[in-house]
Amino acid sequence: MSTKFQTLLIVTVAALATLAPVCVLSGGDTSSKNGSIELSEGALVEVFGENAEVRIRRVSTDTLRWDITLHNDEFVDFYTQSLTDKTVDHYVISATTSTGGATTANSVLELSVPDGIQLVVQSTNRPIAVEEIMVISASLTTTNGKISVINSTGDFVLNTNNSEVTVQAVTGQVDVTTTNAHVWFE
């Protein structure tokens, strides 16, 4: 093998090796996860999302349903877990980003929740949208993401930094905290 060819080969391999991390971080695969579980009355559902948009709506059964989309999924750690043995009265859904995916990986968590549950949602960098649910209580917290609660019933605690809160046609007590943004009640 000639020296020129060896040098060209080494330079080409080195160039491709330096581009590999850029290719992985710029795109990645998208995957979907879905499932359901029957909840007991008054169950606590906790949702944790990092770089995750959370959309919540009502379902007329006792079954919690989820449809999750994971973008750049190799950097998203997704799991669900029941924290009780028999009747499910405490359930966790989590989609957080792992090292290396903090700027490119994100998720969309679409949940259908039954009436009469307690809901806790903590998310970052994406909105939380709640529409037409009937809960005992809901605590919704995000940083750099908008919160909207529309046509819903229950006691709501809403907390966001660097984005706005919209509350429209809500029956129940509403406690809102925000910094660097507006609060809209309609």
Protein Blocks (a to p, Z undefined) as FASTA:
>chain_A
ZZklmmmmmmmmmmmmmmmmmmmmmnopcddddddddddehiacddddehiacdddddfb
fbdcdddddehkllcccddddfbfklccbdcddddddehilmmgccdddddddehiacdd
ddehiacddehiacfbdcdddehiacddehiadddddddehiacddehiacddddddehi
acddZZ
